[in-house]
């Protein structure tokens, strides 16, 4: 099942206090970037983020889920209604996210 544009818009609104949030549509889903780094994505109308240490300590009881069959597990963000929580999570994760690969 593909993610809806409405859910993407909702998540982007929740993250609107952050500058540098962008996304890219990818096969019916959406990859989320924070200041140029991939932070996670929206898959089947679920917000999943990379399992970096900061995310795991910010959400100690979070569940791992796969975005699609054959993919690496990511961390499910369930508190999507809490704008302050999401902003804090993305800020906490930023330093641990890998730098984007240089384009050829």
C-alpha positions as CSV (number, residue, x, y, z in Angstrom):
1,X,0.0,0.0,0.0
2,X,1.4,3.4,-0.9
3,X,1.4,6.3,1.5
4,X,-1.0,9.2,1.0
5,X,-0.1,12.7,0.2
6,X,-2.4,13.8,3.1
7,X,-0.3,11.8,5.6
8,X,2.9,13.3,4.2
9,X,1.4,16.8,4.5
10,X,0.4,16.1,8.1
11,X,3.9,15.0,9.0
12,X,5.5,18.0,7.2
13,X,3.1,20.3,9.2
14,X,4.2,18.6,12.4
15,X,7.8,19.3,11.5
16,X,7.2,22.8,10.2
17,X,9.2,24.4,13.0
18,X,12.4,22.8,11.6
19,X,14.1,24.4,8.7
20,X,15.6,22.1,6.0
21,X,12.9,19.4,6.0
22,X,12.5,18.1,2.4
23,X,11.2,14.9,0.9
24,X,11.4,12.8,-2.2
25,X,8.7,10.5,-3.6
26,X,10.0,7.0,-4.1
27,X,7.7,4.3,-5.5
28,X,4.6,5.5,-3.7
29,X,6.4,6.3,-0.5
30,X,8.4,9.3,0.7
31,X,12.0,9.7,1.9
32,X,12.4,12.4,4.5
33,X,15.6,14.6,4.7
34,X,16.6,16.9,7.4
35,X,19.2,19.5,6.3
36,X,20.3,17.2,3.5
37,X,20.6,14.0,5.5
38,X,18.2,11.1,5.2
39,X,16.4,10.8,8.6
40,X,13.8,8.3,7.6
41,X,10.6,8.1,5.6
42,X,6.9,7.5,5.3
43,X,6.0,4.0,4.4
44,X,2.4,2.7,4.4
45,X,1.4,5.9,6.2
46,X,3.9,5.1,9.0
47,X,6.7,7.4,10.0
48,X,9.9,5.3,10.3
49,X,13.3,6.7,11.2
50,X,16.9,5.4,11.1
51,X,17.8,3.4,14.2
52,X,20.6,5.7,15.4
53,X,21.5,5.8,19.1
54,X,19.8,9.2,19.6
55,X,16.5,7.9,18.2
56,X,16.7,4.8,20.4
57,X,17.4,6.7,23.5
58,X,14.7,9.3,22.6
59,X,12.2,6.4,22.2
60,X,13.4,3.6,24.4
61,X,10.2,1.5,23.9
62,X,9.9,2.0,20.2
63,X,9.3,-0.9,17.9
64,X,11.4,-1.9,14.9
65,X,9.5,-2.3,11.6
66,X,10.5,-2.9,8.1
67,X,9.5,-0.2,5.6
68,X,9.1,-2.8,2.8
69,X,9.9,-6.5,2.2
70,X,13.7,-7.1,2.2
71,X,14.6,-3.7,3.7
72,X,16.6,-3.0,6.9
73,X,14.5,-2.5,10.0
74,X,13.8,1.1,11.1
75,X,12.2,2.6,14.2
76,X,8.5,3.3,14.2
77,X,7.6,6.8,15.5
78,X,4.2,6.5,17.1
79,X,4.0,10.0,18.7
80,X,3.3,11.8,15.4
81,X,0.6,14.0,17.0
82,X,3.2,15.6,19.3
83,X,4.9,18.3,17.3
84,X,7.4,19.1,20.1
85,X,8.4,15.5,20.4
86,X,9.0,15.2,16.6
87,X,11.1,18.3,16.5
88,X,13.2,17.1,19.4
89,X,13.6,13.7,17.9
90,X,14.9,15.1,14.5
91,X,17.2,17.5,16.3
92,X,18.6,14.8,18.5
93,X,19.2,12.5,15.5
94,X,20.8,14.9,13.2
95,X,24.5,14.6,14.3
96,X,24.4,10.8,14.1
97,X,22.9,10.6,10.6
98,X,25.4,9.7,7.9
99,X,26.5,12.5,5.5
100,X,24.9,12.2,2.0
101,X,27.0,10.4,-0.5
102,X,28.7,12.7,-3.0
103,X,27.0,12.9,-6.4
104,X,29.1,11.8,-9.4
